[in-house]
Amino acid sequence: MSDMSDRDLALFAAKCYFGIDEENEDDCYFSIVDDFKRKLPPGGFIDAMGKELPGWWNDNIGHKSRVARMSMVDFMYHINKLRVQRGSDSLSEHNELFNVWMEYIVSKYPHTYLVEVRDKKSDTRKRILINTSVRQRD
């Protein structure tokens, strides 16, 4: 794995997380999302999220890929926990802000990728954040 580019490592980590191997990898499309049209101003919740983010990465290191990854479910958990701590209500799982915040993280932090996995048959989409700079130590 040490000879993989960060992009290849991000794709590998996403495949590992979702249990996709050579036998079923042709059933999905994999892409790194890097075309972000929405911009967020700094301050408030964005700053609070930035302060908490390092701990979230450390709690989500993959056993096989050995890099930090956060699925949408993991990300929603951390975001809603932070919102409640700050006195706000939790957001529903369908709230578009989760995607906006994931895109913000990728646009702000180097070595962080947003990988999208789409099932070819059902066209369902899953997103996962991968941070290739946070790795499991031996």
N, CA, C and O of each residue as an XYZ file, in Angstrom:
552
protein
N       0.811     -1.203      0.000
C       0.000      0.000      0.000
C       0.851      1.262      0.000
O       0.374      2.327     -0.390
N       2.096      1.158      0.428
C       2.918      2.354      0.517
C       3.230      2.958     -0.844
O       3.561      4.141     -0.929
N       3.133      2.169     -1.911
C       3.421      2.701     -3.228
C       2.170      3.228     -3.933
O       2.248      3.631     -5.094
N       1.030      3.234     -3.261
C      -0.213      3.770     -3.821
C      -0.217      5.288     -3.728
O       0.302      5.858     -2.769
N      -0.803      5.940     -4.726
C      -1.037      7.377     -4.612
C      -2.132      7.604     -3.576
O      -2.866      6.677     -3.236
N      -2.244      8.825     -3.078
C      -3.307      9.139     -2.112
C      -4.692      8.857     -2.698
O      -5.571      8.350     -2.001
N      -4.885      9.183     -3.969
C      -6.189      8.939     -4.618
C      -6.496      7.442     -4.663
O      -7.618      7.028     -4.371
N      -5.508      6.640     -5.024
C      -5.701      5.188     -5.060
C      -5.966      4.636     -3.660
O      -6.799      3.747     -3.483
N      -5.255      5.168     -2.676
C      -5.459      4.736     -1.297
C      -6.864      5.106     -0.824
O      -7.503      4.331     -0.113
N      -7.341      6.279     -1.213
C      -8.703      6.694     -0.842
C      -9.738      5.743     -1.449
O     -10.688      5.349     -0.772
N      -9.560      5.379     -2.702
C     -10.485      4.427     -3.341
C     -10.408      3.062     -2.669
O     -11.435      2.423     -2.439
N      -9.205      2.615     -2.355
C      -9.015      1.337     -1.673
C      -9.709      1.340     -0.307
O     -10.393      0.379      0.047
N      -9.531      2.421      0.456
C     -10.147      2.518      1.782
C     -11.666      2.478      1.689
O     -12.321      1.857      2.527
N     -12.240      3.141      0.667
C     -13.695      3.117      0.482
C     -14.168      1.700      0.158
O     -15.178      1.241      0.692
N     -13.443      1.015     -0.710
C     -13.801     -0.370     -1.053
C     -13.745     -1.257      0.181
O     -14.638     -2.076      0.402
N     -12.698     -1.097      0.987
C     -12.574     -1.883      2.218
C     -13.740     -1.611      3.154
O     -14.332     -2.543      3.700
N     -14.072     -0.344      3.342
C     -15.141      0.020      4.267
C     -16.467     -0.616      3.864
O     -17.196     -1.129      4.712
N     -16.776     -0.581      2.575
C     -18.056     -1.097      2.104
C     -18.007     -2.589      1.744
O     -18.989     -3.133      1.238
N     -16.877     -3.249      1.998
C     -16.769     -4.689      1.753
C     -16.774     -5.045      0.282
O     -17.299     -6.088     -0.105
N     -16.201     -4.197     -0.531
C     -16.174     -4.442     -1.973
C     -14.800     -5.001     -2.333
O     -13.769     -4.391     -2.052
N     -14.813     -6.167     -2.955
C     -13.553     -6.787     -3.355
C     -13.574     -7.085     -4.849
O     -14.490     -6.659     -5.553
N     -12.581     -7.807     -5.337
C     -12.470     -8.071     -6.771
C     -13.702     -8.791     -7.332
O     -14.049     -8.606     -8.499
N     -14.357     -9.606     -6.513
C     -15.517    -10.367     -6.976
C     -16.729     -9.484     -7.277
O     -17.481     -9.768     -8.209
N     -16.921     -8.431     -6.510
C     -18.116     -7.602     -6.707
C     -17.805     -6.155     -7.081
O     -18.711     -5.322     -7.094
N     -16.549     -5.836     -7.386
C     -16.197     -4.452     -7.676
C     -16.770     -3.975     -9.015
O     -16.936     -2.772     -9.215
N     -17.070     -4.888     -9.922
C     -17.666     -4.489    -11.198
C     -19.138     -4.086    -11.062
O     -19.732     -3.578    -12.012
N     -19.721     -4.310     -9.892
C     -21.113     -3.940     -9.655
C     -21.271     -2.460     -9.289
O     -22.390     -1.960     -9.171
N     -20.149     -1.769     -9.113
C     -20.195     -0.390     -8.627
C     -19.321      0.531     -9.468
O     -18.354      0.115    -10.106
N     -19.710      1.809     -9.436
C     -18.868      2.880     -9.965
C     -18.212      3.557     -8.767
O     -18.863      3.793     -7.748
N     -16.944      3.865     -8.887
C     -16.220      4.556     -7.835
C     -15.705      5.869     -8.389
O     -15.137      5.905     -9.481
N     -15.897      6.941     -7.650
C     -15.362      8.217     -8.110
C     -14.970      9.076     -6.913
O     -15.540      8.974     -5.827
N     -13.990      9.913     -7.152
C     -13.600     10.894     -6.153
C     -14.284     12.196     -6.541
O     -14.082     12.723     -7.635
N     -15.093     12.699     -5.625
C     -15.848     13.923     -5.868
C     -14.931     15.100     -5.555
O     -14.420     15.222     -4.442
N     -14.732     15.958     -6.541
C     -13.861     17.106     -6.304
C     -14.338     18.373     -7.013
O     -13.577     19.328     -7.170
N     -15.576     18.374     -7.433
C     -16.147     19.544     -8.093
C     -17.197     20.150     -7.160
O     -18.362     19.753     -7.176
N     -16.767     21.108     -6.356
C     -17.646     21.691     -5.351
C     -18.058     23.099     -5.752
O     -17.216     23.976     -5.950
N     -19.340     23.299     -5.867
C     -19.866     24.595     -6.267
C     -20.272     25.448     -5.067
O     -20.364     26.671     -5.165
N     -20.511     24.793     -3.944
C     -20.966     25.513     -2.750
C     -19.761     25.893     -1.893
O     -18.837     25.100     -1.711
N     -19.784     27.091     -1.384
C     -18.727     27.578     -0.496
C     -19.348     27.955      0.842
O     -20.480     28.436      0.902
N     -18.598     27.733      1.908
C     -19.083     28.065      3.247
C     -18.198     29.119      3.878
O     -16.974     29.054      3.765
N     -18.803     30.083      4.537
C     -17.999     31.081      5.246
C     -17.472     30.488      6.559
O     -18.130     29.642      7.165
N     -16.299     30.926      6.996
C     -15.790     30.439      8.281
C     -16.595     31.023      9.434
O     -17.365     31.968      9.263
N     -16.398     30.441     10.606
C     -17.044     30.951     11.810
C     -18.090     29.993     12.339
O     -18.481     29.047     11.655
N     -18.542     30.239     13.553
C     -19.621     29.487     14.175
C     -19.444     27.986     14.141
O     -18.432     27.452     14.596
N     -20.442     27.315     13.596
C     -20.442     25.858     13.583
C     -19.274     25.297     12.770
O     -18.710     24.265     13.131
N     -18.910     25.961     11.686
C     -17.803     25.490     10.840
C     -16.507     25.447     11.649
O     -15.755     24.476     11.559
N     -16.245     26.473     12.425
C     -15.043     26.494     13.269
C     -15.101     25.399     14.335
O     -14.100     24.734     14.602
N     -16.260     25.218     14.933
C     -16.416     24.177     15.960
C     -16.183     22.798     15.348
O     -15.541     21.946     15.962
N     -16.702     22.577     14.144
C     -16.501     21.298     13.461
C     -15.010     21.086     13.191
O     -14.498     19.984     13.383
N     -14.321     22.123     12.753
C     -12.894     22.026     12.485
C     -12.077     21.657     13.709
O     -11.079     20.944     13.601
N     -12.495     22.138     14.873
C     -11.788     21.814     16.118
C     -12.006     20.361     16.528
O     -11.105     19.736     17.087
N     -13.178     19.823     16.260
C     -13.510     18.448     16.648
C     -13.015     17.408     15.645
O     -12.804     16.250     16.004
N     -12.834     17.809     14.415
C     -12.524     16.881     13.323
C     -11.314     15.972     13.576
O     -11.399     14.783     13.267
N     -10.193     16.465     14.119
C      -9.061     15.560     14.339
C      -9.410     14.343     15.204
O      -8.948     13.234     14.937
N     -10.215     14.553     16.223
C     -10.636     13.433     17.069
C     -11.540     12.455     16.335
O     -11.473     11.245     16.552
N     -12.380     12.989     15.471
C     -13.266     12.118     14.697
C     -12.444     11.213     13.796
O     -12.738     10.023     13.682
N     -11.413     11.761     13.153
C     -10.567     10.930     12.289
C      -9.929      9.806     13.083
O      -9.929      8.653     12.652
N      -9.384     10.143     14.249
C      -8.682      9.135     15.041
C      -9.593      8.016     15.516
O      -9.128      6.908     15.784
N     -10.880      8.296     15.622
C     -11.848      7.268     16.029
C     -12.303      6.397     14.865
O     -13.041      5.434     15.072
N     -11.881      6.715     13.659
C     -12.417      6.034     12.474
C     -11.315      5.565     11.517
O     -11.361      5.854     10.322
N     -10.332      4.847     12.047
C      -9.243      4.326     11.218
C      -9.585      2.891     10.825
O      -9.939      2.068     11.670
N      -9.472      2.609      9.529
C      -9.827      1.298      9.010
C      -8.794      0.242      9.333
O      -7.591      0.503      9.288
N      -9.263     -0.952      9.659
C      -8.373     -2.062     10.008
C      -7.545     -2.513      8.803
O      -6.342     -2.748      8.926
N      -8.176     -2.631      7.665
C      -7.472     -3.136      6.477
C      -6.720     -2.033      5.728
O      -5.570     -2.227      5.333
N      -7.361     -0.884      5.531
C      -6.718      0.208      4.795
C      -5.708      0.965      5.653
O      -4.757      1.549      5.133
N      -5.920      0.951      6.966
C      -5.047      1.613      7.935
C      -5.037      3.141      7.809
O      -4.110      3.800      8.279
N      -6.071      3.697      7.175
C      -6.219      5.150      7.091
C      -7.585      5.539      7.656
O      -8.482      4.706      7.788
N      -7.719      6.822      7.985
C      -8.965      7.313      8.558
C     -10.030      7.408      7.479
O      -9.772      7.847      6.358
N     -11.233      6.984      7.846
C     -12.373      7.087      6.932
C     -13.617      7.305      7.755
O     -13.737      6.798      8.870
N     -14.543      8.064      7.198
C     -15.785      8.376      7.888
C     -16.933      8.280      6.898
O     -17.067      9.109      5.998
N     -17.748      7.269      7.076
C     -18.922      7.135      6.209
C     -19.910      8.246      6.529
O     -19.750      8.975      7.509
N     -20.911      8.363      5.706
C     -21.958      9.362      5.953
C     -22.609      9.110      7.314
O     -22.903     10.059      8.040
N     -22.835      7.852      7.665
C     -23.455      7.515      8.953
C     -22.554      7.965     10.105
O     -23.029      8.569     11.067
N     -21.251      7.669     10.006
C     -20.305      8.102     11.039
C     -20.292      9.621     11.146
O     -20.316     10.178     12.243
N     -20.254     10.285      9.993
C     -20.199     11.740      9.942
C     -21.469     12.348     10.555
O     -21.384     13.298     11.333
N     -22.623     11.813     10.214
C     -23.883     12.321     10.770
C     -23.895     12.182     12.289
O     -24.362     13.076     12.994
N     -23.385     11.065     12.787
C     -23.329     10.848     14.233
C     -22.514     11.958     14.904
O     -22.971     12.576     15.865
N     -21.305     12.204     14.391
C     -20.439     13.219     14.985
C     -21.027     14.622     14.862
O     -20.971     15.409     15.808
N     -21.582     14.927     13.716
C     -22.181     16.252     13.502
C     -23.354     16.465     14.453
O     -23.444     17.511     15.096
N     -24.242     15.500     14.549
C     -25.412     15.659     15.420
C     -25.015     15.725     16.890
O     -25.635     16.450     17.669
N     -23.995     14.982     17.272
C     -23.504     15.053     18.650
C     -22.983     16.463     18.943
O     -23.263     17.026     20.001
N     -22.228     17.026     18.004
C     -21.710     18.386     18.165
C     -22.846     19.407     18.190
O     -22.813     20.346     18.985
N     -23.838     19.235     17.338
C     -24.975     20.165     17.313
C     -25.695     20.168     18.666
O     -26.025     21.232     19.189
N     -25.936     18.998     19.226
C     -26.626     18.901     20.514
C     -25.780     19.552     21.614
O     -26.311     20.260     22.470
N     -24.461     19.309     21.588
C     -23.573     19.945     22.575
C     -23.650     21.467     22.496
O     -23.502     22.153     23.508
N     -23.878     21.988     21.305
C     -23.947     23.435     21.089
C     -25.369     23.982     21.258
O     -25.603     25.170     21.038
N     -26.322     23.118     21.650
C     -27.677     23.578     21.931
C     -28.638     23.540     20.759
O     -29.721     24.120     20.838
N     -28.269     22.873     19.672
C     -29.153     22.760     18.502
C     -29.748     21.362     18.430
O     -29.269     20.431     19.077
N     -30.791     21.233     17.640
C     -31.404     19.929     17.421
C     -30.563     19.106     16.455
O     -29.789     19.651     15.668
N     -30.723     17.795     16.523
C     -30.103     16.895     15.550
C     -30.769     17.106     14.199
O     -31.930     17.507     14.123
N     -30.032     16.836     13.150
C     -30.578     16.929     11.794
C     -31.004     15.544     11.324
O     -30.415     14.540     11.728
N     -32.024     15.487     10.473
C     -32.451     14.202      9.928
C     -31.401     13.689      8.953
O     -30.606     14.464      8.420
N     -31.400     12.405      8.726
C     -30.390     11.790      7.854
C     -30.467     12.264      6.408
O     -29.512     12.077      5.654
N     -31.554     12.861      6.010
C     -31.720     13.307      4.628
C     -31.360     14.785      4.429
O     -31.547     15.326      3.339
N     -30.852     15.427      5.466
C     -30.530     16.841      5.373
C     -29.325     17.056      4.462
O     -28.286     16.419      4.641
N     -29.459     17.934      3.506
C     -28.407     18.202      2.516
C     -27.162     18.843      3.139
O     -26.087     18.819      2.540
N     -27.305     19.413      4.334
C     -26.146     20.027      4.989
C     -25.013     19.037      5.218
O     -23.847     19.432      5.216
N     -25.326     17.764      5.416
C     -24.262     16.770      5.605
C     -23.348     16.715      4.385
O     -22.125     16.665      4.519
N     -23.947     16.724      3.199
C     -23.146     16.730      1.970
C     -22.348     18.020      1.840
O     -21.186     17.996      1.433
N     -22.962     19.140      2.182
C     -22.283     20.435      2.112
C     -21.070     20.433      3.041
O     -19.987     20.871      2.652
N     -21.249     19.945      4.260
C     -20.141     19.929      5.219
C     -19.045     18.948      4.804
O     -17.862     19.228      4.997
N     -19.426     17.805      4.238
C     -18.410     16.867      3.741
C     -17.585     17.520      2.635
O     -16.360     17.394      2.614
N     -18.243     18.205      1.734
C     -17.544     18.882      0.646
C     -16.636     19.981      1.194
O     -15.530     20.182      0.693
N     -17.095     20.680      2.207
C     -16.272     21.713      2.831
C     -14.985     21.112      3.392
O     -13.899     21.651      3.181
N     -15.111     20.005      4.098
C     -13.939     19.351      4.689
C     -12.930     18.989      3.608
O     -11.731     19.218      3.769
N     -13.413     18.424      2.511
C     -12.514     18.032      1.427
C     -11.848     19.253      0.794
O     -10.667     19.209      0.451
N     -12.601     20.339      0.639
C     -12.038     21.529      0.004
C     -11.041     22.251      0.915
O     -10.183     22.986      0.425
N     -11.143     22.055      2.213
C     -10.290     22.774      3.159
C      -9.064     21.980      3.605
O      -8.011     22.569      3.854
N      -9.178     20.671      3.710
C      -8.110     19.874      4.307
C      -7.404     19.017      3.255
O      -8.034     18.183      2.606
N      -6.097     19.225      3.088
C      -5.339     18.403      2.130
C      -5.364     16.927      2.535
O      -5.536     16.603      3.709
N      -5.198     16.073      1.592
C      -5.162     14.615      1.798
C      -6.508     14.049      2.242
O      -6.578     12.931      2.754
N      -7.574     14.822      2.045
C      -8.909     14.352      2.386
C      -9.711     14.240      1.095
O      -9.727     15.155      0.271
N     -10.370     13.107      0.942
C     -11.090     12.798     -0.289
C     -12.522     12.421      0.034
O     -12.803     11.832      1.077
N     -13.412     12.762     -0.860
C     -14.806     12.338     -0.782
C     -15.012     11.323     -1.892
O     -14.986     11.660     -3.076
N     -15.217     10.076     -1.492
C     -15.391      9.011     -2.463
C     -16.873      8.667     -2.542
O     -17.543      8.490     -1.525
N     -17.364      8.576     -3.767
C     -18.750      8.197     -3.995
C     -18.766      6.814     -4.628
O     -18.040      6.545     -5.585
N     -19.601      5.944     -4.081
C     -19.771      4.591     -4.595
C     -21.222      4.463     -5.035
O     -22.140      4.623     -4.231
N     -21.424      4.171     -6.328
C     -22.783      4.005     -6.853
C     -22.967      2.580     -7.328
O     -22.151      2.055     -8.084
N     -24.038      1.962     -6.882
C     -24.392      0.626     -7.321
C     -24.938      0.712     -8.745
O     -25.850      1.496     -9.006
N     -24.399     -0.075     -9.659
C     -24.804     -0.005    -11.069
C     -26.247     -0.449    -11.286
O     -26.930      0.084    -12.161
N     -26.718     -1.414    -10.505
C     -28.077     -1.936    -10.700
C     -29.138     -1.031    -10.084
O     -30.118     -0.685    -10.744
N     -28.950     -0.651     -8.838
C     -29.983      0.117     -8.133
C     -29.765      1.623     -8.219
O     -30.671      2.395     -7.904
N     -28.588      2.049     -8.638
C     -28.201      3.461     -8.728
C     -28.184      4.138     -7.354
O     -28.251      5.364     -7.272
N     -28.096      3.350     -6.273
C     -27.958      3.938     -4.940
C     -26.547      4.488     -4.795
O     -25.597      3.976     -5.388
N     -26.431      5.539     -3.994
C     -25.170      6.240     -3.829
C     -24.778      6.261     -2.359
O     -25.606      6.510     -1.483
N     -23.502      5.994     -2.106
C     -22.944      6.099     -0.761
C     -21.729      7.007     -0.855
O     -20.984      6.975     -1.835
N     -21.544      7.810      0.172
C     -20.380      8.693      0.219
C     -19.578      8.412      1.487
O     -20.121      8.064      2.536
N     -18.276      8.577      1.349
C     -17.388      8.363      2.486
C     -16.215      9.327      2.386
O     -15.656      9.539      1.310
N     -15.855      9.900      3.518
C     -14.676     10.760      3.606
C     -13.461      9.895      3.943
O     -13.535      9.025      4.811
N     -12.351     10.136      3.260
C     -11.112      9.417      3.518
C     -10.018     10.452      3.769
O      -9.849     11.382      2.981
N      -9.284     10.294      4.855
C      -8.155     11.176      5.147
C      -6.889     10.319      5.130
O      -6.611      9.583      6.076
N      -6.131     10.428      4.041
C      -4.950      9.578      3.872
C      -3.766     10.026      4.725
O      -2.759      9.319      4.783
N      -3.857     11.174      5.383
C      -2.752     11.620      6.239
C      -2.887     11.114      7.673
O      -1.940     11.215      8.452
N      -4.045     10.575      8.030
C      -4.245     10.003      9.360
C      -4.210      8.494      9.203
O      -5.116      7.885      8.635
N      -3.135      7.905      9.724
C      -2.909      6.462      9.524
C      -2.703      5.756     10.844
O      -2.292      6.349     11.841
N      -3.001      4.473     10.820
C      -2.771      3.624     11.982
C      -1.271      3.443     12.160
O      -0.549      3.160     11.204
N      -0.829      3.605     13.356
C       0.590      3.402     13.652
C       0.839      1.929     13.928
O      -0.007      1.238     14.495
N       2.004      1.462     13.521
C       2.364      0.051     13.777
C       2.781     -0.163     15.205
O       3.114     -1.284     15.590
